[in-house]
């Protein structure tokens, strides 16, 4: 293990949800819990068996650590391991604090040209990498991204990076769609009160065809329905956003058109990929951060996220270091 002095920690919708509601699905907060799982920091001390890190190293933290070497770990899908430790998923504490101890194998050294803030953004970026891989985005893909929050935006970035020829993105918020435009969206649709079928036909008319791939980042029932209607026959719909347990969807429409519906759970094996992309400047996540607060103003930062202002709110845990 390593002891870290934390630097940058992003606030996620799930952090806000635990704070407000005390549970997400089967994960219930029963005792006080530290939030935070999008993080970077500096190594202060290393355990006796740690060889790849030393005090002073700047690292990005992967928050999910398998507790045992089970069948999922053996096949490389450790994110599915039932006993996994995950920061800020009850009962496991997160890393929104000054000092934090973590498994050394899940701390990744940051190159000098990657900032702490970018290091913290690897966590949401990883969701995009994992989702677009599961979706099979490739050269020339036409992609529909549903939802333009932080996760919709990282999926937009990664889809473009992986060779998508055109990406159309939807949201209720005009300001979020403006941000999506700035980050490379080819088309945006501001959804008002259209039916799912109407949204699907707007997607088709903008792209000039139905997309082979839809990445659904809201979890809203109507959006999942639109995702099924929009996806080309033989294509893939990836469900990233999580909403209610039970959702009514046109499953027969998907079945008879051979639309594959895939789920994702967080990510696995994405940190090295993300670091390589950031170090080579192939991907720019900096525009995601719209607000910054010192740790002392954590409550204000959470209120800002809750109100849906900006895109990504970042907390600074280390007052001595003013790395932008």
N, C-alpha and C positions, 0 to 999 in steps of 0.2 A: 504494500500500500504506500501511498504518498500523502503527505500533508500539503495542502495548497492554501496560499493566500488568494482569496477570490478577487477577481477584477471586474468583469462585466457579466451581468446576468439579465437575460431577456425575460419579459413576462409573457406567458402563454395564456390563451383562452382557458385552458384546463386549470391553471393556477387560480384564475379569477373564479372559475366554477366551483372549485373546492372551497375557496374563501366564502363564496356567497351561499352555496347549497350544501356543503359538507359531504358531498358524494358525487361520483360519476359512475352510473350503473352499479356494478357489484362492489366497487371500491368505495368504502365508507370511512370517513374520518372519525375515529373513535377517541383519539388522544390528540393533544397539541402536535402539530406537524409543521416542519419548516418547508416552505414552498421553494420553487425554483428548480429548473432542470435544463435551461439553455445557458451554458456557462463556460467561462474561461478563467484562468488564473495563473499564478506563478508557484512553482514548486518551492517549498520551504525546507522540507525534510523528506528523505526517502527511506523505506524499509530496507532491511538487510539484503533481501533477495533481488532488489530492483537494480537493473543494470542500464536500462535505456534512457533513464532520466536522472538529472542531478539538480541540486538546489539552484535556483535562478532560471531554470527552463520555463518558458512560457508554454502553456498547454491549453488545448480544448478538451472538454470533458464529455465523454459519451455516457449518458445517465443510466443506461440499462446494462446491468452486469449479471450474467447467469451465476447462480449459486452452486450449481452442480453440472458436471459433464454428462448431460443426458442425450437422448437420441436427436433432439433438435440442435444441440450444440455440435454433435458429430456430423450432421448434414449441413452445417453452416447457417442454419436458420435459428440462431440463438435467441432472437427476439420472441420466438414462440415458446420458449422454455417456461413451464408453469411456475417455477420457483424463482424467476428472475427478480433481482433487486432493481427498483427503478426510482430514481430521485423524484420526490414529491408525488408518489402514488402511495396512498396509505397501505401499510403502516410505515413506509420508508420515508425518511426525511430527505428534503431537497438540499440545494446548495446556495440558497439566497442568504448568505451569512459572510462574516469576515474570513473565517478559516474553515476548511472542510477537508475531510479525509476520504480518499477514493481509491479504488483498485488501480494500480499502476498500469495494467494492461489496457485500461479503458481511458487513459490520459494520453493525448497525442501531442507531440511537440509541434509547436507552430514555427514555421520559417520566419525569419526577421521581417519579411515584407508582408506578413499577414497580421493585422491588428488584433488586439484582444476582442474588440467588438465583432469583427468578422469571425473570430474563433467561437464566440457565443452563438453566432448566427448559423453555425454549421448544424446545430440541432434542427431548427426548422428546415434548413436547406436539405438535410438528410431525408426528410419526409418526401420532398419533391423528387429526390434521386431514386428513392425506393419505389415510389408510386409510378414514376415514368418508366422505370425498368420493368415493373410488374405489368405495366400497360403495353410494353413493347414499342415505345416511341422510337422511330428510326428515320433515316433519310427521307424527306419528302412527306412525312406524316401530316395529316390535317387533324388538328386537335381542338376539342372543345373543353375549356376549363370552366367549371361552374363554381362561382364564388371568387371574389377578389380580395379576400383578407390575406394575411401573411402566408398562409398555406397555398391559397390559389396563386399568389404571386411567385412563390418559389417553384411551383409546378410549371408556371409560365416560363420562368427563367431556364429551368432544366429542360423542358420540352424543346425550346428554341436551341439550346446548347446541343441537344441530342439529334438535331437535324430536322425538326418539324418545319414544314414549309409555311404553314399558316396556323396561328392560334387565335381562336375567338374566346373571349372571356365575358362572363355575365356577373352582375351584382345589382343590388338595390341602390347602392351609393354612387353618385356621380363622381365624388372626389376619389373614391377607391378605383374607379374605372379610369380616371385621369392618371393615377399612379401606374396602373397597368399599362396604359398607352406609353407612358415615359419609360417603362421597363421592357418594352418590346412587343406588346400585344398588337396583332395585325388588325383585329376588330374587337369592338366592345359593344355590349348590349346592356342598356339599363332596363332591368325588369321592373315593371310596375304591377299590372294585374292581369298579365297574359296567362292563358291556360298553358299547361306543359306542352301541349301540341303546338301552340302558337310560338312558344320559345324555340322549340325544335325546328320549326320551319324558318324562323329568323336566322338561326344558326346555319341552316342549309343554304339559304339565299346569300348570306354574307360570304360563306366559304366557296360557294359555287358547287358544292356537293355535300353529302353527309360526311361528317368526320369519322375516320376509322377508330378514333380513340376519344373517349370522354373521361375526364378526371373530375369527379364530383367532390367538392371540398366544403359543402355546407351541412350535409346531413338532413336537410329539409325535405320532407316527403315530396312536395311538388317538384323540387329540383332533381331528385332521383328519378321521378317519372319522366321529366323532360330529358334527362340523360339517356334513358332507355329509348325514348322516341327519336332522339337526335342521332344516336349512333348507327352508323352504316351496318347493314347486314353483314355478319361475319366479323364485325369489329369487337372492341373491348371497352367495357365500362369499368372503371376502377373507383371503388367507394372509399374515399379518404375521410370525409366529414362524418361525424357520428351524431345522430339525433336520437329520437325515441327508439325503444327496444323493438316495437312492432311498427312496420311501415307497409302501407298498401301500395303495390307497384304492378304495372302491366307486365307480369312475368311471362304470360303466354306470348305477348308481342316479342319479348326478348328471346324466348325459347324457339319460336318458329323461324326467327330470323338469324338464329345462331349467334346472338350477341353474348359474348362471354362476360359474366359479372364477376369481378375479382375484388376481394377485400385486401386491405393492408393493415398491419399492426406495427406502428412506429417505423422501424428500419433495422437493417443489419448490414455490417460491412461497408458503411458509407463514409466514415470519417477520413480514411486515407484518400478516397476519391475526391471528397470535398476539399481537402487541404491541397491536393494537387491542382484542382481547378482554380482555387483562390490564389495560390502561389504563382500560377502561370497567367493570372489575370484573364482567364478565359470566361470567368463569370463574375459579375459585380453585384454583391448583395448589399452594398453600403446604402443605396437609396431606401432600403426597407426601414432603417431606423429613423423615426421622426421625432422621438422625445427621449430625453435623457434626464435622469434624476439621481442624486446621491442616495445611498442606502438609508440615510436618516429620513428621506422623504418617500419611503416605500409606499406608505398609505396613499399619498397623492398620486404616485405612479400607478398603483392598482386602480384607483378611482378613474384615472385617465383612460386606462385600458378598458375598464368596465363601460365607460361612456362611448367607446368605439372611436375615440379620437385618434387621428393619425394611423400609422400602420403598426410598427413595432416599438414598444416602450422598453428602454434599456436602463437597468440600474447599475450604478458604479459603486462597488464595494470598497475600493481601495483609494482613500482620499489622497495618499501620498503620490499617486501616479496619475498624470493627466494625459495619458495616451489617448489621442482623439478617437 
